[in-house]
Amino acid sequence: MKTRAMLLAQRYGTHMSDTISVKSSRATSIRGSTSRAESLIEGREADIRSRMRYFSLQQHRQPSPLLGYPMDLSSPGLAPSCVAEASRAMAGNKSLSENYAFAGMHHIFDQHTASVTSIKFANDDKSRVACCSMDGSLSICQVIPSPATVICVLKGHSSGVSDFRWSLSNDIILSTSLDGTVRLWQVASGKCMRVIKDPHEAEVLCCYFQPLNNNLFVIGDSKSYVCVMNVSTGKCVKGGTSKVFGRVLSLCFEATGRVLWCGDDKGFIFSFVCDLATGKTTKAKRVTVCENHPVTSITSRMWMNRESCDPSLLVNCGVNALCLFSVTSEDGGLAFKKKFAIKQRKEIVRSTFCPLMSFRQGACVVTGSEDMCVYFFDVDRDQKACLNKLQGHSGPVLDVCFNYDESLLASCDTTGMVIIWKREQR
């Protein structure tokens, strides 16, 4: 933020720098004060409502030749416009291809003996990364400073670990397993704090913390149930259980925590409106991505800044496609925008938005693929959208993630290998 403020001050004077300072202090207040966080949520929701009214008034649709649902033709570009001088200054006036020129390997981890299903850097932390595996364990690693090391291995699940999440403060890890349990781990000690059984005695396939209330989390299981659970009690909250059509493979909240999306193995995405205080969920919308093909990953990006606003979902589907959707209503309605070709038919492959995408012209997403490659796509390009392709894995790449400043990228595969990629120096 200091660097950004300095760049803006040089270009625009002190007034713009003061504006950035206000935004920074507001972000800090979210972490420190619940009351101020609620007021900020209301403000953000008002902006979202205004945006959705724009969609409903201005949007013209025609059938998509790709997947057969309405295509959003009128929304602004996903990235800041060409006149967004502040974003270009933050990006160092480099092209999007130059910004995502990852090439060298910083480190390779191979401590797991089975497929590594998910990998995530800690929130606002560029040095710690965690991953989970079908060998029944999770590991926490430190990648900076060198040499990279495995800090601890979390053991306790009796079957493969399907998914996990860091808490907002990075002090707790939530994990789900095919053994039908959810575990809460204390990061500092590496000890299991609580074991919670699935309410329906099913395999637990995915999880997600409530963004603004980490005392609540959501799980999806193999019996098609989506359940909101309470960390303190270990029980499902009243009104927090819903059933969808297939096995729940992916979950994602939007930024305010008011809308939850889930994807199943039948090819559908469902949206739910959530009560932040009680955890009660109400089913709202259903979108068919591609019937009978699994929706394996959902990632949300709802920008709220002065340069661009286009709430979007990034979706992996087992039809050899990475799909981009626009969020068109307050209750999570979606409109298809475009898709990118990858290899995905059998595996649960995941993708992510780049964390600094709002600070530069163009917008980049990264995904794994069953052809053992990591792909970078510019979502604003209609032709030659692939910016970069990383090769080095010996099995299908299942998940990818950045640290918060995009200096490192992590990817994992079905052989149990984790590769930490570093940005190419130019």
C-alpha positions in Angstrom: 0.0 0.0 0.0 2.9 2.4 0.7 4.4 1.8 -2.7 1.0 2.3 -4.3 0.4 5.5 -2.4 3.8 6.8 -3.4 3.2 6.1 -7.1 -0.2 7.7 -6.9 1.2 10.7 -5.1 3.9 11.2 -7.7 1.4 11.1 -10.5 -1.7 12.7 -9.0 -0.5 14.6 -6.0 -1.3 14.2 -2.3 -5.1 14.1 -2.6 -5.0 10.7 -4.3 -2.6 9.4 -1.7 -5.0 10.4 1.0 -7.7 8.5 -0.7 -5.6 5.3 -0.7 -4.8 5.8 3.0 -8.6 6.0 3.8 -9.1 2.7 1.9 -6.2 1.1 3.8 -7.5 2.1 7.2 -11.0 0.8 6.2 -9.5 -2.6 5.4 -7.7 -2.6 8.7 -10.9 -1.8 10.5 -12.6 -4.9 9.1 -10.2 -7.1 10.9 -10.3 -5.2 14.2 -14.0 -4.2 14.6 -17.1 -6.2 14.0 -19.4 -3.1 14.1 -17.4 -1.2 11.5 -17.2 -4.4 9.4 -21.0 -4.6 9.4 -21.3 -0.9 8.2 -18.7 -1.7 5.5 -20.7 -4.7 4.4 -23.8 -2.6 4.1 -21.9 -0.1 1.9 -20.5 -2.9 -0.3 -24.0 -4.5 -0.6 -25.4 -1.1 -1.7 -22.7 -0.9 -4.4 -23.5 -4.5 -5.5 -27.3 -3.7 -5.6 -26.6 -0.6 -7.7 -24.5 -2.8 -10.0 -27.2 -5.5 -10.3 -29.7 -2.8 -11.2 -27.4 -1.8 -14.0 -27.3 -5.4 -15.2 -31.1 -5.7 -15.2 -31.6 -2.4 -17.1 -28.8 -2.6 -19.6 -28.2 -6.2 -20.3 -29.1 -7.7 -23.7 -28.7 -11.4 -24.1 -28.5 -14.0 -26.8 -28.1 -17.7 -26.7 -24.5 -18.8 -26.2 -23.2 -21.0 -29.0 -20.9 -22.7 -26.4 -23.1 -23.9 -23.6 -26.6 -22.7 -24.5 -27.4 -20.2 -21.8 -27.7 -16.4 -21.8 -24.5 -14.6 -22.6 -23.7 -11.3 -20.9 -22.9 -8.8 -23.7 -23.2 -5.4 -22.1 -21.2 -5.5 -18.8 -17.9 -3.6 -18.7 -14.7 -5.5 -19.2 -13.5 -7.7 -16.3 -10.3 -5.7 -16.0 -9.6 -2.0 -15.4 -10.1 0.1 -18.5 -7.3 1.4 -20.7 -7.5 4.8 -18.9 -6.8 3.3 -15.5 -3.5 5.1 -15.0 -3.2 4.1 -11.4 -3.4 0.4 -12.2 -0.8 0.7 -14.9 1.6 2.5 -12.6 1.1 -0.3 -9.9 1.9 -2.9 -12.5 5.1 -1.2 -13.6 3.8 -0.5 -17.1 4.5 -4.1 -18.0 2.3 -6.2 -20.3 0.1 -8.9 -18.8 2.4 -11.6 -20.3 5.4 -10.0 -18.7 3.7 -9.9 -15.3 2.9 -13.6 -15.4 6.2 -14.9 -16.9 6.6 -17.7 -14.3 9.3 -20.1 -15.4 11.8 -21.2 -12.8 11.2 -23.7 -10.0 11.8 -22.3 -6.5 11.3 -25.7 -4.8 9.7 -29.2 -5.2 8.0 -30.9 -2.3 7.4 -34.7 -2.4 6.5 -35.6 1.2 3.1 -37.1 0.3 2.7 -40.6 -1.0 -0.6 -40.1 -2.8 -2.4 -37.5 -4.9 -2.2 -33.9 -3.5 -5.8 -32.7 -3.9 -5.6 -29.1 -2.9 -2.9 -26.4 -2.1 -3.3 -22.9 -0.6 -1.0 -20.2 0.6 -2.0 -18.7 4.0 -4.0 -15.5 3.8 -1.8 -12.3 3.3 1.2 -14.5 3.8 3.8 -15.1 1.1 5.9 -17.7 2.9 3.6 -20.4 4.2 1.7 -22.9 2.0 -0.4 -25.9 3.0 -1.6 -28.9 1.0 -3.7 -32.0 1.6 -3.4 -35.5 0.2 -5.2 -38.7 -0.4 -2.6 -40.3 1.9 -4.8 -39.0 4.8 -2.5 -36.1 5.9 -2.0 -32.4 5.4 1.4 -30.6 5.5 2.3 -27.0 6.2 5.5 -25.8 4.5 7.6 -22.6 4.6 8.9 -21.6 1.2 10.6 -18.3 2.1 13.4 -17.8 3.2 15.4 -20.6 1.5 15.8 -23.4 2.0 12.1 -24.4 1.8 11.1 -26.8 4.6 8.1 -28.8 5.8 7.1 -27.2 9.1 4.7 -30.0 10.2 2.5 -32.8 9.0 -1.1 -33.0 10.3 -2.2 -36.6 10.7 -5.5 -38.0 12.0 -7.8 -38.7 9.1 -8.3 -42.4 8.4 -8.9 -41.8 4.7 -8.0 -39.3 1.9 -8.2 -35.6 2.6 -10.4 -34.0 -0.1 -10.2 -30.3 0.8 -9.1 -27.8 3.4 -9.2 -24.1 4.2 -7.1 -21.6 6.2 -9.1 -19.4 8.7 -9.0 -15.7 8.1 -6.3 -15.2 10.8 -4.4 -18.3 9.7 -4.5 -19.8 13.2 -6.9 -22.7 12.2 -7.0 -25.1 9.3 -10.3 -26.8 8.4 -10.0 -30.2 6.6 -12.5 -32.6 5.1 -12.0 -36.3 4.4 -13.5 -39.3 2.7 -13.6 -40.9 6.2 -16.8 -38.8 6.8 -15.3 -36.3 9.2 -14.2 -32.7 9.4 -11.2 -31.7 11.5 -10.1 -28.4 12.9 -6.4 -28.0 13.4 -4.4 -25.6 15.5 -1.7 -24.3 13.1 0.8 -23.3 15.8 0.9 -26.7 17.5 -0.2 -28.9 14.7 -2.7 -30.6 17.0 -6.3 -31.5 16.1 -8.7 -29.3 18.1 -12.0 -30.9 17.1 -13.4 -33.8 15.1 -16.8 -33.4 13.6 -18.7 -36.2 11.9 -20.8 -35.5 8.8 -24.4 -35.1 9.9 -25.5 -37.6 7.1 -22.6 -40.1 7.6 -21.3 -39.4 4.1 -17.9 -38.7 2.6 -17.1 -35.0 3.0 -15.8 -33.6 -0.2 -15.4 -29.8 0.2 -15.5 -27.0 2.7 -15.4 -23.2 3.1 -15.3 -20.8 6.0 -17.9 -18.0 6.2 -15.8 -15.0 5.1 -17.0 -12.6 7.7 -17.9 -15.1 10.5 -15.2 -17.7 10.9 -17.3 -19.4 13.6 -19.3 -20.8 10.8 -18.2 -23.0 7.9 -19.9 -24.9 5.1 -19.3 -28.5 4.0 -20.5 -30.5 1.0 -20.9 -34.3 1.0 -21.3 -37.3 -1.2 -25.0 -37.6 -0.4 -25.7 -34.2 -2.0 -26.1 -32.2 1.2 -24.8 -28.7 1.8 -24.5 -28.0 5.6 -23.6 -24.9 7.6 -21.7 -25.9 10.7 -20.8 -24.1 13.9 -17.2 -24.3 14.9 -17.9 -23.8 18.7 -20.6 -26.5 18.9 -19.6 -28.8 16.1 -23.2 -29.0 15.0 -25.2 -28.1 12.0 -27.0 -24.8 12.5 -30.8 -24.6 12.3 -32.0 -24.0 8.8 -28.5 -24.5 7.4 -29.0 -27.8 5.5 -30.0 -28.0 1.8 -29.9 -30.8 -0.7 -28.8 -30.5 -4.4 -28.9 -33.0 -7.3 -25.5 -34.6 -7.1 -22.3 -35.1 -5.0 -21.2 -31.6 -3.8 -17.7 -31.1 -5.2 -17.1 -27.3 -4.9 -18.2 -24.4 -2.7 -17.6 -20.7 -2.8 -18.8 -17.6 -1.0 -19.0 -14.1 -2.5 -17.0 -11.4 -0.7 -19.8 -10.3 1.8 -20.7 -13.9 2.7 -24.4 -13.3 1.7 -24.3 -15.6 -1.3 -23.0 -19.2 -1.4 -22.5 -21.2 -4.6 -22.1 -24.9 -4.8 -21.2 -27.2 -7.7 -22.2 -30.8 -8.0 -21.1 -33.8 -10.1 -24.3 -33.6 -12.2 -23.2 -30.3 -13.9 -25.2 -27.8 -11.9 -24.4 -24.7 -9.8 -26.8 -23.7 -7.1 -26.8 -20.4 -5.3 -28.0 -19.8 -1.7 -28.7 -16.7 0.2 -27.1 -16.8 3.7 -27.9 -15.2 7.0 -24.5 -14.0 8.4 -25.6 -14.2 12.1 -27.5 -17.5 12.2 -26.1 -19.4 9.2 -29.5 -20.1 7.7 -29.5 -20.7 4.0 -32.2 -20.3 1.4 -31.9 -21.9 -2.0 -32.1 -19.2 -4.7 -30.9 -20.0 -8.3 -29.8 -23.0 -10.3 -27.6 -22.9 -13.4 -26.8 -25.8 -15.7 -23.1 -25.7 -16.7 -23.1 -29.0 -18.6 -25.4 -31.7 -17.5 -23.8 -34.9 -16.2 -20.3 -33.4 -16.2 -18.9 -32.4 -12.8 -18.4 -28.8 -11.6 -15.1 -29.3 -9.7 -14.1 -25.7 -8.8 -15.8 -22.4 -8.2 -13.9 -19.2 -7.4 -15.6 -15.8 -6.9 -14.2 -12.3 -7.5 -16.4 -9.3 -6.7 -14.4 -6.2 -7.1 -15.4 -3.0 -5.4 -13.0 -0.3 -6.5 -13.2 3.0 -8.4 -11.7 1.5 -11.6 -13.8 -1.5 -12.5 -16.6 -3.6 -11.1 -17.7 -6.9 -12.6 -18.7 -9.7 -10.1 -17.5 -12.9 -11.7 -17.2 -16.7 -11.1 -14.5 -18.9 -12.5 -15.7 -22.5 -12.9 -13.9 -25.7 -13.8 -16.2 -28.3 -15.5 -15.3 -31.8 -16.7 -16.0 -31.0 -20.4 -12.4 -29.8 -21.1 -13.4 -26.3 -20.2 -12.6 -23.5 -17.8 -15.7 -21.2 -17.8 -16.2 -17.6 -16.8 -19.6 -16.3 -15.6 -20.9 -12.9 -14.7 -23.0 -12.6 -11.5 -26.2 -10.9 -12.6 -28.4 -10.7 -9.5 -28.2 -10.3 -5.7 -29.2 -13.9 -5.1 -26.3 -15.3 -7.2 -27.8 -15.5 -10.7 -25.2 -16.2 -13.4 -24.7 -15.4 -17.1 -22.1 -17.2 -19.2 -19.4 -15.1 -20.7 -16.7 -17.3 -22.2 -14.7 -20.5 -21.9 -11.1 -21.6 -22.2 -9.9 -25.0 -23.5 -8.1 -27.2 -21.1 -7.9 -31.0 -20.5 -10.4 -32.1 -17.9 -12.6 -35.2 -17.9 -12.0 -37.3 -14.8 -10.1 -35.4 -12.2 -11.2 -32.7 -9.7 -9.2 -29.8 -11.2 -9.2 -26.4 -9.6 -8.4 -22.8 -10.7 -8.0 -19.3 -9.3 -8.1 -15.7 -10.1 -4.8 -13.9 -9.8 -4.8 -11.9 -6.6 -3.5 -8.6 -8.0 -5.7 -8.7 -11.1 -7.5 -5.4 -10.2 -4.2 -3.5 -10.2 -3.3 -3.8 -13.9 -4.8 -3.6 -17.3 -6.1 -7.1 -18.4 -7.1 -9.9 -16.0 -5.4 -13.2 -15.6 -6.7 -16.6 -14.3 -4.7 -19.8 -13.7 -5.8 -23.4 -13.8 -4.6 -26.9 -13.5 -5.2 -29.4 -16.3 -5.1 -33.2 -16.9 -2.4 -32.8 -19.6 0.1 -32.1 -16.7 0.4 -28.4 -17.5 -0.5 -25.1 -15.7 -2.3 -22.6 -17.9 -2.5 -18.8 -17.6 -5.4 -17.1 -19.5 -6.2 -13.4 -20.1 -9.9 -13.3 -19.7 -10.2 -10.1 -21.8 -8.7 -11.7 -24.9 -11.0 -13.2 -27.5 -8.1 -14.8 -29.4 -4.8 -16.4 -28.2 -6.0 -16.0 -24.6 -3.2 -18.3 -23.2 -0.5 -16.2 -21.8 1.8 -18.9 -20.4 2.0 -22.7 -19.9 4.1 -24.3 -17.3 5.4 -27.8 -17.8 7.1 -29.9 -15.2 4.5 -32.2 -13.5 4.4 -35.9 -14.2 0.7 -36.3 -13.6 -2.6 -34.3 -14.0 -2.3 -30.9 -12.2 -5.2 -30.7 -9.7 -4.8 -27.3 -8.0 -3.0 -24.0 -8.2 -2.6 -21.0 -6.0 -0.6 -17.7 -5.6 0.9 -16.1 -2.6 -0.7 -12.7 -2.0 2.0 -10.6 -3.8 2.2 -13.0 -6.8 5.9 -13.6 -6.4 5.3 -17.4 -6.1 2.9 -19.9 -7.6 2.2 -23.3 -6.2 0.8 -26.3 -8.1 0.1 -29.9 -7.1 -0.6 -33.2 -9.0 -1.9 -36.7 -8.8 1.6 -38.2 -8.2 1.9 -36.3 -4.8 4.3 -33.7 -6.2 4.1 -30.0 -5.3 6.0 -27.4 -7.3 6.7 -23.9 -6.2 7.2 -21.7 -9.2 9.0 -18.3 -9.2 8.5 -15.4 -11.4 11.0 -15.0 -14.2 13.3 -12.0 -13.8 13.4 -9.7 -16.8 
